Amino acid sequence: MVDPGSTPAPSQRRRRGGCLPALVVLLVILGLGFGASKLFGGGSDKSGSSHSASSASHDSGEWKVGDCGGPDPDDAPNGYKAFGCGDSGATFKALDIQAASFMPDSIQCPAGTDLIIQVSISYGSSKSKGGGIPSKTVCGRNLSADHPGDPGAGGGQLVKGDCVTDTAKEVSCASAGSGAYKVLGLTKETSQCPSGTTEPMRLTLAIGRPYDVICAAKQ
């Protein structure tokens, strides 16, 4: 979702929008811990300006596409850890693995992503919750039928097909009402919006975000 800024006249609105055995021994000696931060789930801030942070772990220290994870009972309430995809604790599967970033807005996961997990490395004898140096980003999709990241569903990252209010706040298209707008595209400039755009929404500056304008029209 986008954290809206001031809202003057519609046309001027701005919204905030290898050597494995040796390596394992070395990691144990150094006390390296691998964790992750959940950047968003359903109903998140689209601009990335108010993401919540939660910790998680992966025993191997390395996430791959197709890996599954879920809530970590030893790091409640916001912790996550790796699970086998057939385990009862698994709630999401990794759709994509990307480089880490200190700027949430620069992370753009593939369509269908319901949550983003930022994997981090912490040093010392114990893992710090929600801390460490970012190393990877996991784009996850729920294993359940609940997919807030799908176009129009009202959660995840903003994508073409979503619906927003006149202050650029994402809402579910099914329950948005007549006052909502359909997202036709996400561009850098208003002039790049596709045909049919009636409400180009220029967002406030966010470093790393690949778009600055939400091209929208009444749904």
N, C-alpha and C positions, 0 to 999 in steps of 0.2 A: 504494500500500500504506500501511498505517497503522503508525506506529512505536509499539508498545504501551508503556504505562506499567506501573504496578504492577498486580497481578492478585489482589485479595482474593476474597471470595466472589462467585460469578457475578453475583448481582443488584446488586452494588456495584462491579463492574469499571469502571475508567476507562481509556480507550485514547486515545492520541494519534492519536489519530487525525489655371483661370482664366487667369492671366498666367503661362503656363508658361515661355516663353523667358526672360523676365526673372527668374523664380524660379530657374531652373536656373543662370543666370549668377551670381546672388547666392549660391547654395549653394556653387558652386565657389570664389568669392572668400572666403567665410567658412570654407571647409574643413570643412563639415558631413559627417559620416559616418553612415550608417545601418547598424545591425547588429541582432542578435537574440540572445536567450538561450533555449536549449532547457530548458524547465522540467521536462519529464519525457518518458520514452519507455516502452516496455514494462517492467513490473516496477518501477514507481516507488513512492515513498512517498506513500500516499494523503492524508496529512494535510498535505502540502506542506512539512513541516518539514525535509526533507533533500534538496531538489531539487538536481541538478547544474546548473551553468551552462556554456553553451558559446556561442560567438559565430557569427554568420552575417551575410550581407549581402544587400541587394536593390538592384540598380543604380538603379532608379527611386526608391528610398526609400519606396515605398508598396506595401503588400500589399493584394490584393483577393481576395474569395472566388473560388475556381477557379484561383488561381495555384499553381504547383508549385515545389518546392524539393528540395534534397538536400545531402549532405555537400560542404563546400567543400574541395577539395584544397589550397588555399593557406592553410588555417586548420585543419589537422589537429591532434588527432584528433577534436575536438568541434565544429568549425565547420560552418555550414550557409550556403547561398546560394540565390538564385532560379534556377530552370531552366525552360525551356519544357517543358510536360507531355510532349512527345514526345521530349525529350532523354534520352540514356542515363543521365545523372547524376541525373535526377529520381526521388525516392523517396517523396514525399508530396504531397498536394493540400490546399489550404486549404478547410476546410469552413465556417469562420466567422472573422470578424475582430472582435475585441472591444477595449475600452479596456484600456490597460496598468494594471498594479497592482504595488505593492511588496509586496503580501501574496498569495502564491501560492494560499492557501486560498480567496480571494474569486473566483478565476477558475473559472467553471463552463462548460465547453465542451459542445456538443451530443453526443448519443449517437453512438458510432462514432468519437470522437476517439482517435487512437493516440498523439499527442504534442502538446505545447504549445510554441509558439515565442513568446518575448517580444521584440518588436522594440524597439530602443533607438536613440537619437540620441547620437552622440559628437561633440565639438567638437575642432578642431585639424587638423593636416595629415595625420594618420593615424588609422585606426580602432583603438580599443583592444579587445582580445579580451575578451569577456564583460563589458564595461563600458558606460557611457553612461546616458542618462536614458530610462526606459521610455516608449514612445509608443503601441504597439499590441500586441495579443496575437493570434497566429495559431493557430487550432485545426486541426491537420492530421490527415489520414487516410492511411495507407500506400497506395501504388499497388500494392503486392504483395498477395498473398493472406493475408499475416500481419497480423492485426488484434487486438493485445492489448487494445485499448480496447473491444471488443465485450463485451456482458454475459456473464459467466462465463469469459472467456478468461484472466483473471489479471493484466491490466495496465491502464494508463490511469487515468482517474479512477474512483473508486468509484461504481457505479450500481446501480439495482435489477436483480437477476438475477445479480450477482456472488456469489462465495463467499468467506468469511473463516474464519479459525481462531477459537478461543475467546479469543484476544488481539487480535482485529480485524485480523489480517494477511491481506491478500488473497491468494488462491490460485486456481489454475485449477479450476473445478468438475469437470472431467473427471478430474483426478488428485488431488482433494482427500481422498478417503476419507470414511469414516463420521464422522470427528470434526469435519468442517467444517459451517458454517452458510450457508444461502442468505439473501441480502439481500432482504428484502421491501419495504423503504422506508427513506428517510433523512429524519428529522424533527428538529425542535427539542426536542420533549419526548417522553418515553416514552409519555405518554397519547395521543399522536397516531399511534402505531404501528398498522398495519393488523391486522385479525383474522388469527390464525395465528401471530403473533409469540410466540415462547417465550423468546428470549434478546435482550432489548433491551440494546445495548451503548452506554453513555454514554462519550463521548470527552472527553479533556482539552480545555481551552479553546483555540480557535484563532480569532484575530480575522479576521472577514470570511467565515468558512465558513458556508454557509447551513443547515447541519444540525449537531446535536450528538449525535444518537442514531442508531445503526445498528439498525434493526429486523430481527432475524434469527430464523431457525428452522432446526432440523436439516434438512439436505437429504435 
